[in-house]
């Protein structure tokens, strides 16, 4: 039986609808970047090793010096950032809108934007790619069902080719110049903030937005494109570490490990390892929601970390994804090693000190700081009406009822999060191991981004902030909301339900 609870009040619907809309837009932006992170990392390593000032300079690969004919070497670094990376982004954006056909048209159209400018067109790719696919989708609707049999391939190929060519020309003359102006203006704005030591104020927006699960949208949708442009000119960019710095979250988790109570204190050390070394920052979000005032600790930690980077002129050569200390050091140039190290260390220390004060001031002897309490306390940070707690309780009650009434076996379980790579992968691994120990190795447990969900799963597990979006894409599935992907008690409930529904003796009791 599917669980399809409705939001209880119109006020909550409006509040949740606005938040979901912002999350959905942010997910779309980051969805164009996240699948291509490996390509960014590859470009970062090639740059680190082979450019003229790299670890092992190679003229032909690094793009300096001349070849045997006396012509300048092109190398890999320049073409990769000018053509490969923007075209990968455009292709992904096109596929998200209109599948493979949309991706092909998006690549051709974006090529016009790239050639029409002198800077890496990441912003242009993120605009032109989805736009071109959207145009192709609506052009196809004009003659859908009207093509005579035998002419489908001819019409489809020529319509896509003509539209792609036209959009490439439009991109060259119309989109390229204004997008270049916008990119330069954004870059100049960042430079102005750096020159005036105001960049640390960015933490006032970044840290609260992260807790609202907009971390990937901010990092990969906004900071990464601007950072790549800076790295092309300077060999590194401070923007790659504004959101990805693991220090603020690590400091708060250390504070919880020492001064927390109950389940929060017991789970914080394990969460610290996952966050700091695994790079899954979502793991500390429930701890902030448990005591919303601790957001001040992460904001202060982020500001100190950014200020340290500004003072030392430090940065990364490519995105650190995931935000693990290992990934951070892998992308740190030699002349930024001290600045980056101090940035992480001082950010963690600041977050720890302020978090400790807040936790000690709010402790009560009878307090059992269960992470599940974040459900009710979440309202203070996210501006929701108080009825949301009742709605969530209603969801839990209906989930319990659905479990008792379910008759069909559970074969496919999916964990969905914003990007489909971090917290959902961790949760899927935990549940997969529990199911194996229970003897249900035939149950598939996977993790995907919410944007890639389809209605083919039996059970969907999401963080409670993302459940509404997941329901829209999988209306026939059973939905389970959790507050903590690392160790939710609902995983054991899911295993029990699988035992009830997938075991013949359990599902067909004798009459």
N, C-alpha and C positions, 0 to 999 in steps of 0.2 A: 504493500500500500504506500502510495506516495504521500509525503507530508507537504501540504500546500497551505500553510498558515498565512493569513493576511495581516498587514499592519493594522493595529487597533484604532488609531485615531488619524484624522486628517492632518493634524499638526505634525505628528510623527512621520506621516507619509511625505509631507512636503520637506521636512528636515532630512529624512533619509533619502528622498529623491534627489535633492540638491547634492548631498554628499556622494551618492552613487554616481551621479552625472559627472562630478569632478573626478572621481576615481576612474570612471570609465574612460574619460578623455586622457587622463594621465596614463592609464594602462595602454591606450592606443599608441601614445607617443613612445613610451618605453618599449612597447612590443615591436617597434621597428628597429630598436637598437639591441635589445637583449639577445635575440637569436644570433646576432653577428658579433658578440663580444669576443669570441675566439679570434675573429679576423683582426679586431683592434689589438688584441694581445700579441698576435703574430707580427703585426706592423710595429708594435712597440719593441719587440725583441730584435727585429731586423734593424730598426733604427738604433737601438742601443749597441748592437755589435758592429755594424758595418759603415756608419757615417764617418766622416773625416775625423770627428772628435770622439768616436765610439771606442768600445773596448778592443775590438779587432778590426780596424779600418780596412775595407776592401773597395777599391775605386769603382769597379764594375757594379757592385751591389749597392754601395752607399751613394752613388750618384755624384761623385766628384772626380776631378782629373779628366784626362782625355783617353780615348782608345787608340788603337794602332794607326787609325786613319787621321788622327788629330782632332776628331770630333768630341765634344763634351759627352761624358758618360751620363746616361739617363738614370740608370740604377733602378732599384725596386722601391725605395722609400717614397719618392715623388709621385710616380704613377699610382701607387697603392692608395695614397691619401687623396689624390686628385680624382681618380676614376673608380678604383675598386670599391673602397669603403662607401662612398655616396651611392654607387649603383647597387650595392648589396642592400643598403637601407631602402632605396627606392623599390627594389624588387620585393622586399619583405612587406613594405607598406602596400604595394599593389596587390600582393597575394592575400593580405588581410582583408582587402575590400572586395576582390573579385577573382580569387584563385590564381592559377597559373597564367591564365589569359590576361588578367589584370597586371600581374607582375611583369610580363613581357612588354606590354604597352608602357608601363611605368618606367622601365629601364630606358627605353628609346626616348621617351619624352624628357626624362631627367638629363639625358646626354646633352640636350640643347641648352639646359640651364648651366651645366658644367662648362661647356665650351664658351658660353657667353660671359663668363666671369674669370677673375684671376685668383680667386680664393677657393679653398675646399668647400664644396656646396652641400654640407650636411643639412643645413636648414632648408635649402632648396629641394633636396631629395625628400625630406620629411613632408614637404608641402606638395610638390609636383607628383611624387609617386602615388599617394592615395588619390589625388585629384584626377590623374590620368586614368587610373583604374575605375574610378567612379564614372567618368565620362564614357569609358568603354562599356560599362555595365548598362548604362542608360541608352547608348546607341544600339546595343544588341536588342533591347526591348522594342525598338522601333519596328523591327521586322521579325520579331519572335513569332513562330508559327506560320509565317507567310512565305518562307523560302520553298521553292519547288524541290521535290526529292532529287538528289544527285548534284545539287548546287550548293549544299551546305558548306562544304570545305572551301569552295571558291569564295563565297560571300563572307564567311568568317575570317579567312586569312586576309582578303583584300580590305575588308572594313577595318580590321585591326591595324594593318599596315598603313593605310591612308590616315587613320586617326592618329597613330603614333607619330608619323612623319609631320603631320600638321601641328601636333602638340610640341614636338621638338623645336620646330621653327618658332612657335609662339613662346616657348620657354627661352629661346635664345634672345629674342627681341623684347619680350614683355616681362617675363618673370625674373630673368637673370639680374638686370641692373637694380631693381628695387630690393631684391633679396640680398644682394651684395651690400647695398646701403644699410639695410637693417642689421646684417651681420657685423658690418664695420661699426655701426652705432653701438650695438651691444658690447662689442669688444672694447670700444673706447670708454663705455660706461664702467666696465669692469676695471679697466686701467685707472680710471678716475677714482674709483673706490679704493684701489690698492695704493695709489699715490697719496691719497688723503687719509689712509689708515682707517677707512670706514668699512672695509670688507667684512670684519668680524660681525658686523650687525646682521649679516646674512643669516646667522644662526637663529635669530629671532623668528625667521620664517622656516628655515630648513628643519630644525629639530621638532617643532610641533607638527609640521607637515609629514614628517617621517612616521610619527605615531599614528597618523590618520591613513597610513599605508599609501602615501604618495611619494615614498622614498625613491622608487625606481623612476617615477615620472620626472622628479626633480633632477636626479643624477643623470639619467640617460636621455631624458627628453630635452633638458635645458643645458645643464653644465657640460656634458660630454661634447656636444657639437661646438660650443664656444671654446672648450679646453683644447680640442683638436686643432682649432684654428690658431690658438696661442702657441701650442706645441710645435706647430709647423714653423712659426716664426722664431721662437726662442728655444726650442728643444725641450721645453717642459712647460707645465701649466699648474698653477695653484688650484684651479677649479676642479681638478680631478680628485682633490682631497677634501673639498668642502663638506660633502655628504658622506663620503666613504671612510672618513677617519674613524677607526674603531675605538678610539680613546674615550669619548663621552659615554658610550654604552657600557664599555668595560668598567669604567670608574663607578657607575651606578650599580652594576651587578656586584662589584666588590663590596660596596656599601651594604647592599642587601645581604651578602654572605656573612657580614659581621654584625650588623645592627638590625637586620630584618627579623621577622618572626614567622613561625609556622612553616607552611609549605613553601612560601616565598624564599625564606632563608635556606631551606633544605635543597631547593632546586637551583638557586642562583649560581653555585660553583660550576655545575655542569653547563648551565646556560652561558656562563662566562667563557668556557672553553670553546663552545660552539660558535659564539659570537666573535671572539677575538681571533681564533685560528681558522674557524670554518667560514667566517665572513657573512654569516646569516644574521643580519642586524635585527630582523623581525623578532628574534627570540627575546629581546629585552623590552619590546613594546608593551606586553602585558604588565610588566613590573612598573612602568610609568603610569599605566592606566589604573593600577592598583592604588597608587598614591599620586594623583595628578600633580601635586605640588613639586614632585621630583623632576618635572619637566624643566624647572629652573636649574637643576644640576646639569642636565645635558645641554641646555642652552649656554650656560656659563662655560662648560667644558668645550663646547664647539667654538665659542668666541675666543677662548684662550688658545686653542689649537690653531685657528686661522690667523690670529695675531702673531703667533710664533712663526708661521710660514711666511707672513708678510715681512717680519723683521729680518729673517734669514734669507729672504728671496728664494725660498725652496718651492718645489713642486714635483709632479710626476711627469714622466714622458708619455704615458698612455693611461687609459682608465684602469683603476684597480677594481676588478670585478671577478669574484665577489669581494666585498670590503674586508678581506682578511689581512692581517698583518703580513702574511706571506706574500699576498698579491701586491700589497703596498710596497714592500721592499723590492719585489721583482721589477717594479716600474720606477724605482727611485734612481735617478742619475747620481754619480759619485759626488758631485758638488752640492747635492741636496740631502745627503745622508744624515748629517747632523741636524739640520732644520726639521726634516721629516720625523726623525726619531724623537726630538724634543717636543714636536707638535703632538704626537701620539701620547707621549709620557705626561706632559703637562695638562693635556686635555683630560686624560684619565684621572690625574691627581686632583684637578679642580672639580670634576664631576663627583669624585669620591668624597671630597671634603664637604661639599655643599649637600650631597645626598645623605651623608652620615648625619649632619646636623638636622636635616628634615626628618629622617627616620627616627632618630633618638628623641626628637621633640614630640613625635606623634605616637610613640610606643605606649601601649597600655598593658598591664600585667595580664589582663584577661583577653588580650587581642590574639586572635588566631588568623593571621594575615593570609588567608587562602586566596590564591589567584582568581578563583571563581568570583570573589567579591568585586572584581573589576567590572562585572556586568552592571551593577548598580552605580558604582562610582564613575563609570565612563561618561555619564551625563554631564558632569561638571566641566570636562575638558572639551566635549564635542558639541555642547550647546543643544542637546536633545531634551525633549520634554520628559517628565518623570514617567510617563506611561510606557516608555520603552522597556523598562524593567519588567512590567507585566507582560508585554508582548513577548519578550525573550522567555519568560517563564511559561507562557502559553505554547511557544514553539517546543520547549523541552517536553511539556506534557503530551503534545500531539506526537512528538517523536516516540515517546514511550508507548503510546497507544498504537502507533504504526508498527512498532517492533512486535507487539504481541499479536497483531492481526496479520502480519505478513505471511504469505503462504509460499510464494515463489522463492527459489534459491537465489542467493547473492553470488554472482559470478564475477562482476566487474566493479571495483571500487576505485574512485579517483579522488586524489587530494588536489585542490585547486587553490592557488594563491595569485597574487598580482602578476608575478613574472613566471611562475611555474617552475622555478629552479631552486629557490632557497628554502623557506619554511615548509612548503608543501613537500619537497623532496625529503626533508628530515622526517616529517610526520608519516609519509608513506613508508619510509624505511622502518620506523618503529612498529607500525601496524603490520607490515609484511612479516616481520620477525615474530610477532605475537601469533599471527595466523599459522605460520610454519610450525611453531611449537605446539599449536593446537591440532596440527595434522591436516590443515586445509591449504596445501601448497597449490591446489588448482584454482584458488581465488586470485584473480589478477588485481594487483594494487599498483596504480601508476600515479604520476603527478604531472599536471599540466597547468598552463596559464588559464585564467578564467576566460580570456578572449578566445581560447581554442577549445572550450568545452563544447560537446555535442550531446544530444539526448540519447546516448547509447549506454549509459552507465546505470547500474542498479542502485548505487549509493554514492553520494558526494559528500566529502568532508571539507569544510572551509572554516576559516576564522569567522566569528560571529559578525564582524563588520563587513564581511564580503558575501554573506549568505544570500542576501537579496539579489545581488548580481548573478550569483550562480543559479538561483531559481529561475531567472529569466531564460537561461540557456538550457536548463535541464528540468523542465517542468514535470516530467514523469518519474524522476528519480526520487529516492528517499534522501533527505538532507540532514546532516548532522553538523551542528555548530560547536566549535570549541573555542576556548579562550587562550589555550597554550598548546602549540603544536608538539612540544617536546614530550610532555607526559600527561596527556589528558586522561582522566578516568573513563571517558567515553570510549576509548579504544578497547577496554575490557568489555564494555557493554556491546560493542560491535562484534567482538569475537563470540560472545554469548549468543548474539542474534544469528550469526553464521552457523553456530552449532545447532540452533533450533530449526533454522530453515533449510540447511544443506544436509542434515542428517536424516535419512528416511525414517528411522525409528522415532525421531523427535517430532517430525511433521505429521506422521500418521499414527496417532495413538489408537489402540484397539478399542472397539466399541463394546 
